[in-house]
Amino acid sequence: MERNHTILQFFEWNTPADGSHWNRLKEMAPELKKTGIDAVWLPPVTKGQSDMDNGYGVYDHYDLGEFDQKGTVRTKYGTKQQLHEAINACHEHDIQVYIDVVMNHKAGADETESFQVVEVDPMDRNKEISEPFEIEGWTKFNFTNRKGKYSDFTWNHTHFSGVDYDNRTGRNGIFRIVGENKHWSEHVDNEFGNFDYLMYADIDYNHPDVKKEMIEWGKWLADTTGCDGYRLDAIKHINHDFIRDFAAALMEHRGDHFYFVGEFWNPQLEACQKYLDHVQFKIDLFDVALHYKLHEASKKGRAFDLPTIFHDTLVQTHPLNAVTFVDNHDSQPNESLESWVDDWFKQSAYALILLRKDGYPCVFYGDMYGIGGDNPIPGKKDALSPLLSVRREKAYGEQDDYFDHPNTIGWVRRGVPEMPHSGCAVVISNGENGEKRMLVGKERAGEVWVDATGNRQEKVTIGEDGYAGFPVNGGSVSVWVQETDEN
């Protein structure tokens, strides 16, 4: 039978800008597979504004660390050759590779141009607060050192819908570019009236040449890298019709198995459901609502009603389209969407995404291996590895929930015959020490079970009726599995 699948987000915001990250992935591939990881989400592989850029300030979509542009050949993470070697190493170990693609904006233009704009209210982008006037904006992308290799498409102000800086006056604002068929996209998130504009030079997907070029680029990137799918950045700001068409074109080109997960950062469940309908369920979405639930639970402690942890989450309503996560590079401390799940609840939060039947879980590099920068945070590999092991070996079969106490919840996975010794019993407390009496099956009478996390040292014997009382420490999690020679 097919084993459970798990993604690792293979970067954090402060990943060292030493050009060695692709080499790091190549070396770690065998270990990742043994840990239970069978897919990695890579940071943007395209050339940014400098060798320090995380890739979200994308300059040239066709430069994967091959051309001397923006003062560097390599990207923050390495060269094109090193990228190829890392992806090949992953594939040798049956690890799928999903590349982060940034299609909302471009940064680090080569030249300025003069063009007409209207300034809009930052809090209501549909409200114009000026007459049309001329600015000097950074919108010309010539890619001189690439010399037209892979694509001879160059960019100018007609290919963008807005900018936020006037080089002539040195003034910042949100400036919508004026011209024929120039307007914010109607198919974007409606925060601030219209959230088409996010940052830098905003790509205009109302422009047919732009749409054609970006779809061709998407095919080129998949063909060139041999990757297995894309993580789509900032899609609530991109014309939803384009995302639907982009996914359809790539699946036609690479096959229906080509995978998409989108960052639609909106905790409102109804908005996520509407988006999935709009893109015809061609992509999955990160479960942002669940992330915020986990964050809230970690902040409220015993005041949080644990049985409600999955209420109004994507994994509850659309389990086949939900990528579950605890934290990521944007939610980590000091970043744009900071909402870091507190340490005391982290292992419990990961149990909630890794050991249940629904959702496609994504583990964060920063949680596994630590966060760097000025305020480093140690990794929690010792706490997460047992959960990954149980996910790979044990968390199969029917699921029975015991969500019947505000501070102590549990569930059982019954196991399957094809996976020897599979099945597990999970108990989480956000209050005092607790215990859950749960049914694991009459056929298991007399079995001895142990806590895979090591949080509890005693052993539990399954009763003749198939039930047992499974204990848990206060503010902790225990994952009970059948004792075998291996554990």
C-alpha positions as CSV (number, residue, x, y, z in Angstrom):
1,M,0.0,0.0,0.0
2,E,1.0,3.6,-0.5
3,R,2.7,5.2,2.5
4,N,1.7,8.6,3.9
5,H,3.2,11.6,2.1
6,T,4.9,14.5,3.8
7,I,6.4,17.8,2.5
8,L,9.4,19.6,4.0
9,Q,9.6,23.3,3.4
10,F,13.4,23.3,2.7
11,F,14.3,26.9,3.8
12,E,13.5,29.5,6.4
13,W,13.8,33.3,6.0
14,N,17.3,33.5,7.5
15,T,18.8,30.6,5.5
16,P,22.5,31.6,5.1
17,A,23.2,33.5,1.9
18,D,26.3,31.5,1.2
19,G,25.3,29.9,-2.1
20,S,25.5,26.4,-0.5
21,H,21.8,25.6,0.1
22,W,21.3,23.5,-3.0
23,N,24.4,21.5,-2.0
24,R,22.9,21.1,1.5
25,L,19.8,19.6,-0.1
26,K,21.8,17.3,-2.2
27,E,23.7,16.0,0.8
28,M,20.6,15.7,3.0
29,A,18.4,13.9,0.5
30,P,19.1,10.3,1.9
31,E,18.5,11.5,5.5
32,L,15.3,13.3,4.5
33,K,13.9,10.1,2.9
34,K,14.7,8.0,6.0
35,T,13.0,10.7,8.2
36,G,9.8,10.2,6.3
37,I,10.0,13.2,4.0
38,D,9.0,12.4,0.4
39,A,8.5,15.9,-1.0
40,V,10.5,19.2,-0.6
41,W,9.3,22.7,-1.3
42,L,12.2,24.8,-2.5
43,P,12.5,28.5,-2.2
44,P,12.4,30.5,-5.5
45,V,15.1,29.3,-7.8
46,T,15.1,32.4,-10.0
47,K,17.5,35.4,-9.9
48,G,16.6,38.0,-7.4
49,Q,17.8,41.6,-6.9
50,S,21.1,40.4,-5.3
51,D,22.8,37.3,-4.0
52,M,21.2,38.1,-0.6
53,D,17.6,38.1,-2.0
54,N,15.4,35.2,-0.8
55,G,14.0,35.0,-4.3
56,Y,10.8,36.9,-3.7
57,G,12.3,40.1,-5.1
58,V,12.5,38.3,-8.5
59,Y,14.5,40.0,-11.3
60,D,14.9,37.4,-14.1
61,H,12.6,34.4,-14.2
62,Y,14.9,32.7,-16.8
63,D,18.1,33.0,-14.7
64,L,18.5,30.1,-12.3
65,G,22.0,31.0,-11.3
66,E,23.6,30.9,-14.8
67,F,24.2,34.6,-15.8
68,D,26.2,37.4,-14.3
69,Q,23.3,39.7,-13.4
70,K,22.7,41.9,-10.4
71,G,26.3,41.5,-9.4
72,T,26.2,37.7,-9.1
73,V,26.0,34.5,-11.1
74,R,24.6,32.3,-8.3
75,T,21.4,33.0,-6.5
76,K,21.3,33.2,-2.7
77,Y,21.0,29.4,-2.8
78,G,23.6,28.4,-5.4
79,T,24.1,28.0,-9.1
80,K,21.9,26.4,-11.8
81,Q,24.2,23.4,-11.9
82,Q,24.0,22.9,-8.1
83,L,20.2,23.2,-8.4
84,H,20.1,20.4,-11.0
85,E,22.3,18.2,-8.8
86,A,20.1,18.7,-5.8
87,I,16.9,17.9,-7.7
88,N,18.5,14.8,-9.2
89,A,19.6,13.7,-5.7
90,C,16.0,14.1,-4.5
91,H,14.6,12.1,-7.4
92,E,17.2,9.3,-6.8
93,H,15.7,9.0,-3.3
94,D,12.0,9.2,-4.5
95,I,11.6,12.7,-3.1
96,Q,9.4,15.0,-5.1
97,V,10.4,18.6,-5.7
98,Y,8.0,21.5,-5.7
99,I,9.5,24.9,-6.7
100,D,8.3,28.2,-5.3
101,V,7.2,30.4,-8.2
102,V,6.8,34.1,-7.8
103,M,4.6,35.6,-10.5
104,N,3.0,38.6,-8.8
105,H,5.7,41.2,-9.4
106,K,9.2,41.9,-10.6
107,A,12.0,43.8,-8.8
108,G,15.4,45.3,-9.6
109,A,14.6,46.8,-13.0
110,D,17.5,47.8,-15.3
111,E,16.1,51.3,-16.2
112,T,13.4,53.8,-15.5
113,E,10.7,55.0,-17.8
114,S,8.3,57.9,-17.7
115,F,4.6,57.1,-17.9
116,Q,1.2,58.2,-16.6
117,V,-0.3,57.0,-13.3
118,V,-3.0,57.9,-10.9
119,E,-2.3,57.6,-7.2
120,V,-4.8,55.5,-5.2
121,D,-5.7,55.4,-1.5
122,P,-3.6,52.6,0.1
123,M,-6.6,51.7,2.2
124,D,-9.0,51.6,-0.8
125,R,-7.2,51.0,-4.0
126,N,-10.3,51.6,-6.0
127,K,-10.3,55.2,-4.8
128,E,-8.3,57.6,-6.9
129,I,-6.7,60.5,-5.0
130,S,-5.1,62.3,-7.9
131,E,-5.6,63.2,-11.5
132,P,-3.3,61.4,-14.0
133,F,0.3,62.6,-13.8
134,E,3.7,61.4,-15.0
135,I,6.2,59.6,-12.9
136,E,9.6,58.0,-13.5
137,G,9.3,54.3,-12.5
138,W,11.6,51.3,-12.4
139,T,9.9,49.2,-15.1
140,K,12.4,48.4,-17.8
141,F,13.9,44.9,-17.7
142,N,16.4,44.3,-20.5
143,F,18.4,41.3,-19.1
144,T,21.4,42.5,-21.2
145,N,23.8,39.8,-19.9
146,R,21.4,36.9,-20.8
147,K,21.3,38.1,-24.4
148,G,17.9,36.7,-25.2
149,K,18.8,33.1,-24.2
150,Y,15.6,31.0,-23.4
151,S,13.3,34.1,-24.1
152,D,13.7,37.4,-25.9
153,F,10.8,38.9,-24.0
154,T,11.8,42.2,-22.3
155,W,9.5,44.1,-19.9
156,N,8.4,47.7,-19.9
157,H,5.7,49.7,-18.1
158,T,2.9,48.5,-20.4
159,H,3.4,45.0,-18.9
160,F,2.7,46.2,-15.3
161,S,-0.4,47.5,-13.5
162,G,1.2,49.5,-10.7
163,V,4.4,50.6,-8.9
164,D,5.0,52.2,-5.5
165,Y,7.9,54.6,-6.1
166,D,8.5,57.7,-8.2
167,N,12.2,58.0,-9.0
168,R,11.7,61.6,-10.2
169,T,10.4,62.9,-6.8
170,G,11.7,60.1,-4.5
171,R,8.1,59.7,-3.3
172,N,6.4,56.5,-2.3
173,G,2.7,55.7,-2.8
174,I,0.6,53.2,-4.7
175,F,0.5,54.4,-8.3
176,R,-1.8,52.6,-10.8
177,I,-0.4,52.8,-14.3
178,V,-2.8,54.5,-16.8
179,G,-3.3,53.3,-20.4
180,E,-5.5,51.3,-22.7
181,N,-7.1,48.4,-20.9
182,K,-5.2,49.4,-17.7
183,H,-7.0,48.7,-14.5
184,W,-6.5,46.6,-11.4
185,S,-7.6,43.0,-12.0
186,E,-11.1,42.3,-10.9
187,H,-10.3,38.7,-9.9
188,V,-8.2,39.3,-6.8
189,D,-8.7,39.4,-3.1
190,N,-11.0,42.4,-2.0
191,E,-8.9,43.5,1.0
192,F,-8.2,47.2,0.7
193,G,-11.0,47.3,-1.9
194,N,-8.7,45.5,-4.4
195,F,-5.5,43.7,-3.4
196,D,-4.0,43.4,-6.9
197,Y,-1.0,45.5,-5.9
198,L,1.3,44.0,-3.3
199,M,4.9,45.2,-4.0
200,Y,7.5,46.3,-6.6
201,A,6.3,46.4,-10.2
202,D,3.0,44.6,-10.3
203,I,2.6,42.2,-13.2
204,D,-0.5,42.9,-15.4
205,Y,-2.3,39.7,-16.2
206,N,-4.9,41.6,-18.2
207,H,-2.1,42.0,-20.9
208,P,-2.3,39.1,-23.4
209,D,1.5,39.1,-24.1
210,V,2.2,38.9,-20.4
211,K,-0.1,36.0,-19.8
212,K,1.3,34.1,-22.8
213,E,4.9,34.8,-21.7
214,M,4.4,33.6,-18.1
215,I,2.7,30.4,-19.2
216,E,5.6,29.7,-21.6
217,W,8.0,30.4,-18.7
218,G,6.1,28.1,-16.4
219,K,6.5,25.3,-19.0
220,W,10.2,26.1,-19.5
221,L,10.9,26.0,-15.8
222,A,9.3,22.7,-15.3
223,D,11.0,21.2,-18.4
224,T,14.4,22.7,-17.4
225,T,14.4,21.6,-13.8
226,G,12.3,18.4,-14.1
227,C,10.5,19.4,-10.9
228,D,7.2,17.7,-9.8
229,G,5.1,20.7,-9.0
230,Y,4.9,24.4,-8.0
231,R,4.2,26.3,-4.8
232,L,2.4,29.4,-6.1
233,D,3.3,32.5,-4.2
234,A,0.9,35.4,-3.2
235,I,-2.0,34.1,-5.3
236,K,-4.6,36.3,-3.7
237,H,-3.0,39.2,-5.5
238,I,-2.8,37.5,-8.9
239,N,-5.7,37.4,-11.4
240,H,-7.5,34.2,-10.4
241,D,-8.4,33.4,-14.0
242,F,-4.7,33.4,-14.8
243,I,-3.8,31.0,-12.0
244,R,-6.6,28.6,-13.3
245,D,-5.3,28.9,-16.9
246,F,-1.6,28.6,-15.8
247,A,-2.4,25.4,-13.8
248,A,-4.4,23.9,-16.7
249,A,-1.6,24.7,-19.2
250,L,1.1,23.1,-17.1
251,M,-0.9,20.0,-16.4
252,E,-1.6,19.6,-20.1
253,H,2.1,20.1,-20.8
254,R,3.6,18.0,-17.9
255,G,0.7,15.7,-17.1
256,D,-2.2,15.7,-14.6
257,H,0.2,14.5,-11.9
258,F,2.0,17.9,-11.9
259,Y,1.2,19.3,-8.4
260,F,0.2,22.8,-7.3
261,V,-0.2,24.3,-3.9
262,G,-1.1,27.9,-3.6
263,E,-0.4,30.5,-0.9
264,F,-3.8,32.1,-0.6
265,W,-3.2,33.9,2.7
266,N,-6.7,34.3,3.9
267,P,-8.0,32.7,7.1
268,Q,-11.6,33.1,6.0
269,L,-12.9,29.7,5.0
270,E,-15.5,31.0,2.7
271,A,-12.9,33.0,0.7
272,C,-10.8,29.8,0.3
273,Q,-13.7,27.8,-0.8
274,K,-14.7,30.4,-3.4
275,Y,-11.1,30.4,-4.7
276,L,-11.0,26.6,-5.1
277,D,-14.3,26.8,-7.0
278,H,-12.9,29.6,-9.2
279,V,-9.7,27.7,-10.1
280,Q,-11.8,24.5,-10.6
281,F,-9.9,22.6,-7.8
282,K,-6.8,22.4,-10.0
283,I,-4.6,23.4,-7.0
284,D,-4.4,22.8,-3.3
285,L,-4.3,25.6,-0.7
286,F,-2.3,26.0,2.5
287,D,-4.7,25.8,5.4
288,V,-4.1,29.3,6.8
289,A,-7.2,29.0,9.0
290,L,-5.7,26.0,10.8
291,H,-2.4,27.7,11.2
292,Y,-4.1,30.6,13.1
293,K,-6.1,28.1,15.2
294,L,-2.8,26.4,16.2
295,H,-1.3,29.8,17.0
296,E,-4.3,30.8,19.1
297,A,-4.2,27.6,21.0
298,S,-0.6,28.1,21.8
299,K,-1.3,31.6,23.1
300,K,-4.4,30.8,25.1
301,G,-3.2,27.7,26.8
302,R,-5.9,25.9,28.8
303,A,-8.4,28.6,27.9
304,F,-8.5,27.3,24.4
305,D,-11.3,24.7,23.8
306,L,-9.3,21.9,22.2
307,P,-12.3,20.1,20.5
308,T,-12.8,23.1,18.3
309,I,-9.3,23.1,16.9
310,F,-10.4,22.0,13.4
311,H,-13.6,24.1,13.3
312,D,-13.8,26.4,10.3
313,T,-10.6,25.0,8.7
314,L,-9.9,24.0,5.2
315,V,-8.8,20.5,6.2
316,Q,-12.2,20.0,7.8
317,T,-14.3,21.0,4.8
318,H,-11.9,20.3,1.9
319,P,-9.5,17.6,3.1
320,L,-8.3,16.6,-0.4
321,N,-7.3,20.2,-1.1
322,A,-5.7,21.2,2.2
323,V,-2.0,21.5,2.8
324,T,-1.6,21.7,6.6
325,F,1.3,23.5,8.3
326,V,2.2,24.7,11.7
327,D,4.5,27.6,10.7
328,N,6.5,28.9,7.7
329,H,9.0,31.6,6.6
330,D,6.4,34.3,6.8
331,S,4.9,33.4,10.2
332,Q,8.3,33.0,11.9
333,P,9.4,35.7,14.4
334,N,10.1,39.2,13.0
335,E,8.6,38.4,9.5
336,S,5.7,39.9,7.7
337,L,2.9,37.5,8.9
338,E,4.5,36.7,12.3
339,S,2.2,34.3,14.2
340,W,4.7,31.8,15.6
341,V,3.2,28.8,17.5
342,D,4.7,28.8,21.0
343,D,7.3,26.1,21.8
344,W,5.2,24.4,24.5
345,F,2.4,23.6,21.9
346,K,4.7,22.9,18.9
347,Q,4.9,19.1,19.2
348,S,1.2,18.9,19.8
349,A,0.5,21.1,16.8
350,Y,2.6,18.8,14.6
351,A,0.8,15.7,15.9
352,L,-2.4,17.4,14.8
353,I,-1.2,17.7,11.2
354,L,1.0,14.6,10.9
355,L,-1.0,11.8,12.6
356,R,-4.5,12.3,11.2
357,K,-6.0,10.9,8.0
358,D,-6.8,14.3,6.4
359,G,-4.6,16.9,4.7
360,Y,-1.1,16.9,3.1
361,P,1.2,18.1,5.9
362,C,4.2,20.4,5.4
363,V,6.9,20.5,8.0
364,F,8.9,23.8,8.3
365,Y,12.7,23.7,8.0
366,G,12.9,26.3,10.8
367,D,11.0,24.0,13.2
368,M,13.1,21.0,12.2
369,Y,16.6,22.4,11.9
370,G,16.4,25.8,13.6
371,I,16.2,29.5,12.6
372,G,19.3,31.7,12.0
373,G,19.8,35.4,12.0
374,D,20.1,37.8,14.9
375,N,17.7,35.9,17.1
376,P,18.4,32.3,16.4
377,I,15.9,29.6,17.5
378,P,17.1,26.0,18.0
379,G,15.5,23.2,15.9
380,K,13.1,20.7,17.3
381,K,14.2,17.7,15.4
382,D,14.2,15.5,18.5
383,A,10.6,16.4,19.1
384,L,9.4,16.1,15.5
385,S,11.3,13.0,14.3
386,P,9.2,10.5,16.4
387,L,6.1,12.0,14.9
388,L,7.4,11.7,11.4
389,S,8.4,8.1,12.1
390,V,4.9,7.3,13.4
391,R,3.4,9.0,10.4
392,R,5.5,6.9,8.0
393,E,5.1,3.5,9.9
394,K,2.0,3.6,12.1
395,A,-0.6,6.3,11.3
396,Y,-2.9,4.3,9.0
397,G,-6.4,2.9,9.0
398,E,-9.8,4.1,10.4
399,Q,-9.7,7.2,12.6
400,D,-11.8,7.5,15.8
401,D,-11.9,10.8,17.6
402,Y,-12.3,11.4,21.3
403,F,-12.8,15.2,21.2
404,D,-14.9,15.2,24.4
405,H,-13.0,17.3,26.9
406,P,-12.1,21.0,26.6
407,N,-8.5,20.4,27.7
408,T,-7.7,16.8,26.7
409,I,-8.5,15.3,23.3
410,G,-7.4,12.1,21.6
411,W,-7.8,9.9,18.6
412,V,-7.0,6.4,17.4
413,R,-5.8,5.2,14.0
414,R,-6.8,1.5,13.9
415,G,-3.9,0.4,11.6
416,V,-4.1,-1.8,8.5
417,P,-3.0,-5.4,7.9
418,E,-0.6,-4.4,5.1
419,M,1.5,-2.4,7.6
420,P,2.6,-4.7,10.4
421,H,2.2,-3.2,13.9
422,S,0.5,-0.1,12.5
423,G,-2.0,1.9,14.4
424,C,-1.6,4.6,17.1
425,A,-3.4,6.4,19.9
426,V,-2.7,10.1,20.3
427,V,-3.6,12.2,23.4
428,I,-3.1,16.0,23.7
429,S,-3.5,18.1,26.8
430,N,-3.4,21.9,27.1
431,G,-4.2,21.8,30.8
432,E,-3.4,19.3,33.6
433,N,-2.1,15.7,33.3
434,G,-4.9,13.7,31.7
435,E,-5.9,10.3,30.3
436,K,-8.1,9.1,27.5
437,R,-9.8,5.7,27.5
438,M,-10.0,4.8,23.9
439,L,-10.7,1.7,21.8
440,V,-7.9,0.3,19.7
441,G,-9.6,-3.0,18.8
442,K,-10.4,-6.3,20.6
443,E,-7.9,-8.0,18.3
444,R,-5.2,-6.1,20.1
445,A,-6.1,-7.4,23.6
446,G,-2.9,-8.0,25.6
447,E,-0.7,-5.9,23.4
448,V,1.8,-3.6,25.2
449,W,1.9,0.0,24.0
450,V,4.6,2.7,24.6
451,D,4.8,6.4,24.0
452,A,6.8,7.0,20.9
453,T,7.6,10.6,21.9
454,G,9.2,9.5,25.2
455,N,7.1,12.0,27.1
456,R,5.7,9.2,29.2
457,Q,7.8,6.3,30.3
458,E,5.2,3.7,31.5
459,K,3.7,1.0,29.3
460,V,0.0,0.5,28.6
461,T,-1.6,-3.0,28.2
462,I,-4.6,-3.2,26.0
463,G,-7.6,-4.7,27.9
464,E,-9.7,-7.7,26.7
465,D,-12.4,-5.4,25.5
466,G,-9.8,-3.6,23.2
467,Y,-9.8,-0.5,25.3
468,A,-7.0,1.1,27.3
469,G,-6.4,4.3,29.3
470,F,-3.7,6.4,27.5
471,P,-2.1,9.0,29.8
472,V,-0.6,12.4,28.8
473,N,1.4,15.0,30.7
474,G,-0.1,18.5,31.1
475,G,0.5,20.8,28.2
476,S,1.9,17.9,26.2
477,V,1.3,15.1,23.7
478,S,1.8,11.4,23.9
479,V,1.7,9.1,20.9
480,W,1.1,5.5,21.9
481,V,2.1,2.6,19.6
482,Q,2.6,-1.1,19.9
483,E,5.8,-2.1,21.5
484,T,8.1,-3.9,19.1
485,D,11.8,-4.9,19.1
486,E,12.5,-1.7,17.1
487,N,11.0,0.7,19.7
